Amino acid sequence: MKTIVITGSTSGIGKALVKAFSYDCIVFAGYRNEDYLEELQSISKNIYPFYMDVADKHSIASAVAYLRSQTDKIDTIINVAGCVVAGPIENISIDRIRYQFEVNTFGHLDFNQRLFDLIEDNGKIINISSMASFGIFPFISPYCASKRALDILFNALQMETHKNIKVISIKPGVIATPLWSKSVEINKNEIKSCKDYDKEMKFLADNALKNELRGLDVDKVVRLVKKVESLKKTKASYTIGIDAKISEIFAMLPQSLINKIMRYGIKLRFKR
């Protein structure tokens, strides 16, 4: 049986991936909210939950120590855990931007570095990135930047390493997951008190809650990840969802043109 390590396993894509892989793999499932521990354990006898807060280096170290005590090889690490920090960049505190990078970028890099020697020959690291990595979405720039940084750093790992492993970025569009309501919750103070951008932030919150219902089905992303994990030859990056593919093409335009189009769209929507 393969050994799969998955972070962010208690909801959305992470939870669905844990279920999908646990039928025929040993799955180490990372969680942060202990309220979901019993549910994780009940899915399958092949699941071994472990606590990890990706924003806390001590928690990462403890999680790695546990994994090393349980296994001496890993076939695939799937990095899923993440959050969204939103708001106009002129107002977002540097501490909140740092937190965004700790959760979406640095924590994953730290975790994977510490386990790198356990990854088997022909093993894989799969990152659940985002179409936000193309960097064209206003008011969620910390999220966009953190996902872009994740892609760049792990792609560098693929190019530089002496090991025979594959590093793959999965870039979905909007997916119907609890990430959206969670993002509204963690940004609630900015949504309520963002001076001069109240219309934009209200729209962002309302749209996020709609995305939780109308986004791409999680199972479609899971099927892609399962397929990629089984392949001997893989691409470095996969986009999934019409919105993600459009974003990929749109991002190829000159930056000045992208800026003009986005600013014009903001002006029309909010009549500034």
Secondary structure by P-SEA (a helix, b strand, c coil): cbbbbbccccccaaaaaaaaaccccccbbbbccccaaaaaaaccccbbbbbbccccaaaaaaaaaaaaaccccccbbbbccccccccccccccaaaaaaaaaaccaaaaaaaaaacccccccbbbbbbcccccccccccaaaaaaaaaaaaaaaaaaaaccccbbbbbbbbbcccccaaaaaaaaaaccccccccccaaaaaaaaaaaaaaacccccaaaaaaaaaaaaacccccccccccaaaaaaaaaaaccaaaaaaaaaaaaaaaccc
